[in-house]
Amino acid sequence: MISVDDHIDMQYLPRDLWTSRLPAKLRERGPHVVETDTAYQWVCDGKSWGGWAGGKPKGPPVQRYFKTALEKGGVYEPGVLRPTIADLRLQDMTRDGIEASFMFGPIVAFHAEDPELRQGIYEAYNDWLIEFCSNDPQRLHGMAAVPGEDVNQAIAEMHRLAKTGKVKQINFLIGRAQPSIYDDAWEPFWAAAEETGMIVSFHVGGGFNLGGGPGQLRQERPASVFGPSKGFILQFLDPFWGLLAEGVLDRHPKVQVMLAEVGLGWIPWLVHEMDYRYQRLLDNKSYWDQRGGINLTMPPSEIWKRNFWVTFQDDPVGLAQLKFCNEDHILWASDYPHPDSTFPDSRRIVEEQMADLTPVQRKKILRDNALTLYGLHDRTLAAMR
């Protein structure tokens, strides 16, 4: 199996990642670990970026309503940054039946108001990511991070990474994109993605309230566990709609867009509904011709099947709707090491939720689609089996 949505979280990053890579004038303000009486915290420009897991535990264990994949798999060791220690991460992949992993960066943090500092933070992380993947370039693949809040910086970093030849995909946190990614301000970005051939993904996270907006439930209430059930979709709904309705991907047909960690099941209904509205546009073409014309040359469903790739890790509802999707563009993921991860039970979960699929469909979703998207050669991966 090939997992196309795994993670390198902030808490597991090496302590010296930025202090050893940022220009000297930025290091004091840049991300660094601060030790207090009770915890270790990432701090950047005076603001907390969350905890760091590499220090000796302080105080009693923190009680949580969830377990990380490391805890579920019985491999958690206090103070050990397992997901960023290549040998240990590869051990977990092999145990779970994962030949290759495509890793997204932290879904929080990386937030800096100063443009120079922000640029340095992203460049340093991406350079470290390339080095980390070099430990086993056949099995470890990184999704480079770009700032969604600064279109020009995102474009510049895309071009910088494209020149290295080491990165095939960039990612930004959709909750941080400003303005909306279908706004005219993003037009140069989509043109650059088409020019470089870089796959563009947006991932849940980045400051948006995953409880679903105003009125987030307090974390100590059981109902708060259901927050992501609406929060994930709310982050993706408007940008996905906009890329179709505003004709962005109609104008840029070669751009490949990945929707990461939002699932599949909700999309077919929305696309079908948009196709219905598109037909209403065509039925009144003369009306719209007097108002600038229709900005789509094909139904939204055709653009969705051509330009979009979607990841999932546990979505039997979506798999039951394959006839409304492009099954060549659906990708499985384990989401390691997050609490929602299928690790260490990926084989069993896949068997259960794909029981009704044909062998060809299963092989596509579990590996062949990823081979196609990333231009990998099956014979290369086969050497490690």
Buried (B, 14 or more C-beta within 10 A) or exposed (E): BBBBBBBBBBBBBBBEBBBEBBEEEBBEBBBBBEEEEEBBBBBBBEEEBBBBBBBEEEEEEEEEEEEBBBEBBEBBEEEBBBBBBBEBBBEBBEEBBBBBBBBBBBBBBBBBEEEEBBBBBBBBBBBBBBEBBEEBEBBBBBBBBBBBBBBEBBBBBBEBBBEEEBBBBBBBBBBBBEEBBBBEEBBEBBBBBBBBEBBBBBBBBBBBBBBBEEEEBEEEEEEBEEBBEBBBBBBBBBBBBBBBBBBBBBBBEEBBBBBBBBBBBBBBEBBEEBBEEBEEEEEEEEEEEEEEEBEBEEBBBBBBBBBBBBBBBBBEEBBBBBEBBBBBBBBBBBBBBBBBBBBBBBEEBBEEBBEEBEEEBBEBBBBBBBBEBBEBEEEEBEEEE
